[in-house]
Amino acid sequence: MFGRRPDGSEEAPDLDLVRLAIPRRVYTQSHMDYVVEVIREVFERRDSLRGMRIDWEPPSLRHFTARFAFVD
């Protein structure tokens, strides 16, 4: 979450999870239905989707502004 160690190394976590945070009273049920549809479609296409790697990252909080490139 906060970038690499001072020596440039990085250790992968035991679990690589995604958090979906949704503000209350902002989105309707149709918004949530759409999110479910997209997640389901990504899951169904998981074998044909290409991976990505971080191409550029800021010194901290890289998950907000990192840039990605497809893995060949």
C-alpha positions as semicolon CSV with decimal commas, in nm:
position;residue;x (nm);y (nm);z (nm)
1;M;0,000;0,000;0,000
2;F;0,273;0,249;0,087
3;G;0,518;0,152;-0,187
4;R;0,848;-0,024;-0,178
5;R;1,101;-0,051;0,102
6;P;1,392;0,196;0,099
7;D;1,610;-0,069;-0,069
8;G;1,353;-0,104;-0,351
9;S;1,232;-0,449;-0,250
10;E;0,874;-0,553;-0,198
11;E;0,715;-0,856;-0,034
12;A;0,389;-0,999;-0,162
13;P;0,122;-1,051;0,106
14;D;-0,010;-1,395;0,198
15;L;-0,354;-1,295;0,068
16;D;-0,401;-1,054;-0,222
17;L;-0,751;-0,919;-0,163
18;V;-0,968;-0,648;-0,318
19;R;-1,179;-0,418;-0,103
20;L;-1,495;-0,271;-0,248
21;A;-1,601;0,027;-0,037
22;I;-1,941;0,176;-0,120
23;P;-2,065;0,499;0,041
24;R;-2,411;0,473;0,190
25;R;-2,705;0,670;0,052
26;V;-2,523;0,757;-0,269
27;Y;-2,587;0,465;-0,501
28;T;-2,914;0,300;-0,599
29;Q;-2,990;-0,070;-0,628
30;S;-2,943;-0,045;-1,005
31;H;-2,588;0,080;-0,947
32;M;-2,517;-0,220;-0,725
33;D;-2,676;-0,457;-0,978
34;Y;-2,438;-0,318;-1,242
35;V;-2,135;-0,370;-1,015
36;V;-2,242;-0,732;-0,959
37;E;-2,280;-0,783;-1,337
38;V;-1,931;-0,647;-1,405
39;I;-1,768;-0,856;-1,132
40;R;-1,947;-1,166;-1,262
41;E;-1,833;-1,096;-1,621
42;V;-1,472;-1,046;-1,514
43;F;-1,486;-1,372;-1,319
44;E;-1,629;-1,559;-1,619
45;R;-1,357;-1,417;-1,850
46;R;-1,071;-1,465;-1,600
47;D;-0,886;-1,717;-1,819
48;S;-0,873;-1,484;-2,120
49;L;-0,780;-1,162;-1,938
50;R;-0,418;-1,047;-1,938
51;G;-0,229;-0,957;-1,625
52;M;-0,092;-0,612;-1,549
53;R;0,217;-0,481;-1,376
54;I;0,293;-0,146;-1,216
55;D;0,471;0,066;-1,477
56;W;0,511;0,377;-1,259
57;E;0,438;0,442;-0,891
58;P;0,464;0,742;-0,659
59;P;0,675;0,719;-0,342
60;S;0,368;0,659;-0,124
61;L;0,001;0,563;-0,163
62;R;0,073;0,408;-0,500
63;H;-0,266;0,240;-0,519
64;F;-0,427;0,579;-0,595
65;T;-0,207;0,704;-0,878
66;A;0,005;0,414;-1,009
67;R;0,019;0,355;-1,382
68;F;-0,008;0,003;-1,520
69;A;0,104;-0,184;-1,830
70;F;-0,009;-0,521;-1,965
71;V;0,213;-0,820;-1,898
72;D;0,331;-0,985;-2,222
